[in-house]
Amino acid sequence: MLALLSVSDKRGLVPFAQGLVRLGFELLSTGGTLAALQAAGVPAKKVSEHTQSPEILGGRVKTLHPRIHGGILGRPDLESDRAEMEAHGIAPISLVAVNLYPFRQTVASGAPEADVIEQIDIGGPAMVRAAAKNFRHVTVVVDPDDYEGVLAELEKSQAVGEETRRKLMRKAFAHTAAYDASIAGWLGGEAGEPFPNELSLTFKKVQNLRYGENPHQRGAFYREHAAPAEPTVAFSRVLQGKELSYNNILDLEAALGLVLEFPEEPCAVVIKHNTPCGVAVEDSLTAAYRAARAVDEVSAFGGIVALNREVDKSCAEALAETFLEAVIAPSYSAEALQVLAAKKNLRLLEAGAGMASPQARPRVQMEARSVSGGLLLQDKDAVEPPLEWKVVTKRAPSPEEERALRFAWRICKHVKSNAIVFSNGSRLLAAGGGQTSRVDSVKIASARGGKALEGSAVASDAFFPFRDGLDEAARTGATCVVQPGGSVRDAEVIAAADEHGMAMVFTGVRHFRH
């Protein structure tokens, strides 16, 4: 029996090869895989010795040979195949363990184009696809995590069962499809084309979820194959707590995105049902969390919290005072983990030290949303640099008001449209959103904020179509407004602001979030 081993991911390679030899397999191998086997004392034959053809073109051509592909694709139960194989001296290969060149890792390393091109595997995908196509006779293994199961079946039955071979075949085709998609994606990026005519997206499953948004919906969690540079929910480390749910993950994403808006100071964000119900910056993380929670303590119960500095013992004790679903932070001190360990169901996610850095703001990237029979793709609404805002009223905002306006504007893009946010310079005071009328969003926020809104700043994600929304904001005691502008009634709205003695600035940028 012949087995061909040629892998870039060498996890578990030697024990797997030793097991195959123990079961009577003769091993064929190439390059670094062969060297690793020989160094471990595992007998293996060089592919070029088997094919009686030398490797050529600097190793670019090693396995592209009839004695390899004939051995993989041959059907022993078909008389004509057997006759041809015997005539050409082709021995059947019954197991192929191959994974592909580290293309994604090479791209991520910033290597020059020539080096990246060399990591486009040719022989590997050909062998994997050939073995997967002939799965009725060949076992194909692309994931080292499957070595143990394959060996166990071989040891028990001297063969790998058809059900397992079929499962491995599906995995193999997914492996090559993902590999090709990563190459196509890189080439699209190199061409400066954000929206290619053919779009291939590939993700790796992290886990099956208990259910989706509701118990009658199925759900699963996938992530990219390589971790991006900035902090992400998908690549955060889960330190404790119950299994993450579909809704937990959505809310953690919302919380992380908002807390990354404020890298300069300790910041805390509380999210409930994908909506901010508390945001604050303070001199310490504990003070920031307490201030954010105090915005709406009722909604904070069962909420999701994001923090942008390491959680220390003091902050952990404050977190433990309220029932929370999950917390995401750059890291946790040993004392903080000890405090929070008492909250056994509380999910703790560690996003990494980069989350506490001013460079942690997300890069411009794509986000996708499915629609019936299709997909919408757009640039992420990334953090913009400080804008040169245009003052449109008779009165310009004071320095204190400007700070409050900029704080409210950062939050506003994270509230569902029509979005209205009231804040001071360090704290969310009230928000209204998800309404079909902008004035209704103002009324909801004013009802929530009450007297706390006196002297506040108000941000609107899109223009005020009528003066009624601004009049309502003035009634709360707000003194300044930031909005994109661009309405046919801008003059009417500006006049209303002047009547109320409010300062108003236009950004020229809209932040719809549907």
ABEGO torsion letter per residue (X at the ends): XBBBBBBABABGAAAAAAAAAAAGBBBBBBEAAAAAAAAAGBBBBBAAAAAGBBBBGGGABAABBAAAAAAAABBAABAAAAAAAAAAGBBBBABBBBBBBBAAAAAAAGBBAAAAAAABBAAAAAAAAAAAAAAAABBBBABAAAAAAAAAAAAAAGBBBAAAAAAAAAAAAAAAAAAAAAAAAAAAAAAGBABBABBBBBBBBABBBABBABAABBBBBBBBABBBABBBAAABBBABEBBBBAAAAAAAAAAAAAAAABAABBBBBBBBGGBBABBBBBABAAAAAAAAAAABAAAABGBBBBBABBBBAAAAAAAAABBBABBBBABBBAAAAAAAAABAABBBBBAEAAAABAAABBBBBBBBBBBBGBBBBBBBBBBBBBBBBBBABABBBBAAAAAAAAAAAAAAAABBOBBBBBBBAABBABBBBGBABAAAAAAAAAAAAEAAABGBBBBBABBBABAAAAAAAAAAGBABBBBAEGBAAAAAAAAAAAAAGBBBBBAGBBBBBX
